[in-house]
Amino acid sequence: MTAASGGQQTARPTRLPRSARRKQLLAAAQQIFVAHGYHAAAMDDIAERAGVSKPVLYQHFPGKLELYLALLDTHCDAIIAKVRGAMLASPDNKDRVKGAVRAYFDFMDHESEAFRLVFESDLRNDPQVRQRVERVEQGCIAAVTDTIISDTGLRPDQAELLASGLAGAAGQAAQFWLANGRRTPKAEAEALVAALIWRGIASFPLQGGSTAGTAPEIG
């Protein structure tokens, strides 16, 4: 406690452990970036939202870009982990497809609106930002590719192509659903997209089937 005018005492600001302070600053930065975009966001606003001085903010992050990249890393890792988790959660491939679709819809629908940092960034031309956004796509595709290879025996190039189609369909549908005002109830939207994907990917036989390792004929 410190003495104040008139004999009153005021409490000193709470000193948080470094990890807790960093988490607090990232949460404040995310709110500002989501609301205003990268270019319109100011470090003054982030410090004020976090309830700290700018020197404290700069002790943890050298600049605005470092803050933004730290947030991107967090959320890019999160969506990749969700998709990979869906692949590992069940041995049933239909459930895996449902889980992967749900992962994208959950990410888009989260109240934090963190998806805007990953998929709607106004800094996409920055090489460091672009590299992280591309990592999301590559990471999700890799998670699905491993499962397809394991289950079907398809060549890696074939499995990767199928995985990109699954991830692309799920991601684009979730973005479209959100951008158009969630007109279809979320559970129904997920089921529709999962059914579309499953009807395509279910045509590929499991490992040990007579055509395992080859793509089905078209026509």
Disulfide bonds with the S-S distance in Angstrom:
none
